[in-house]
Amino acid sequence: MSFPSKRAALTTLALAVCLAAGSAHAAGRYVLISHAPDSDSWWNTIKNSVKQAGEDYGVTVDYRNPPNGDLADMARLIEQAAAQGYDGVITTIADYNVLQGAMKKITDKKIPLITINSGTPEQSEKLGALMHVGQPEYAAGKGAGERAKAAGIKSFLCVNHYATNPASFERCRGFADAIGADAKTSTLDAGDDPTGVESKVSAYLRQHPSTQAVLALGPSSAHPTLKALEKGGQKGKIWFATFDLSDEISRGIKDGSVQFAIDQQPYLQGYIPVAVMATMKTMKTTDLAKVAEAVKANPATVKRFEEYGLAPAYGPRHIGSGPGFVTRETLPKVEKYAGQYR
């Protein structure tokens, strides 16, 4: 039996590496661009999801974000993606007016675009995106409000830490409509500085002592709000719910100070767009119904969703990632993967 020379072996190895790189690129190279600053740990779940989707579908997925959350920087990242030859771009509609020009550069080049997380399906369609994967914000707020109404709630404070995102107000409006309150007078533009949120919430509750409930729009507003309630002797006395999860919110659900967390299943917002784009490329089709069926039937995808307890809502075009309501009863399964895949 003869053996190849060292040079021949190295040449073979180099060829194999080149072929592997070429096949990976042929399989697809995608990028997800979020509006989140580096400090926002909530997005870690989405980072994990695109990594796993890349593994399951044999594609490369990059994650990009403006380090300080500056939307002008985000727009530049989208423009750069248009010039970098990606096979598809996934991004949030953090601000339709600020980002629409950058997104047009994607669609003008016929690069597939999928929007996620913030924004609406209607905005997504106007931007020329294939679909929107996210939580219907008004419906999520209304669902939370209906639960509050059943508990006898008639007045509330909506603590909005991201008022620059128009979709955030839909959460407050849905809740207000469900309990019959005025969304405008019940919504607080709290900013995202924890100390500022805490002081503004405390001041509002002092000025409106009859407030029965508080709705926070995520950990950035929930954590300082819980601190304000605790300092004011109101924690566990005022009905409190929030969007999204964190360790602190999970503890609150356990001890009863948090009624529930509205879970938009962020893992799906990263995983599904990658799965859809990779499947479109493999099947050589833009028929979203066929693509969705293929994604639903993919064994690796089925295994991931079952393991993490995730349930997407497949529509004719858009795919809903929520809302799901995490209560004391449903928390154990969610908590197992919180911060990683939930």
Secondary structure, 3 states (H helix, E strand, C coil): CCCCCHHHHHHHHHHHHHHHHHHHHHHCEEEEECCCCCCCHHHHHHHHHHHHHHHHHCCEEEEECCCCCCHHHHHHHHHHHHHCCCCEEEEECCCHHHHHHHHHHHHHCCCCEEEECCCCHHHHHHCCCCEEEECCHHHHHHHHHHHHHHCCCCCEEEEECCCCCCHHHHHHHHHHHHHCCCHHHHEEECCCCHHHHHHHHHHHHHHCCCCCEEEECCHHHHHHHHHHHHHCCCCCCCEEEEECCCHHHHHHHHHCCCCCEEECCHHHHHHHHHHHHHHHHHHCCCCHHHHHHHHHHCHHHHHHHHHHCCCCEECCCCEECCCEEECCCCHHHHHHHCCCCC
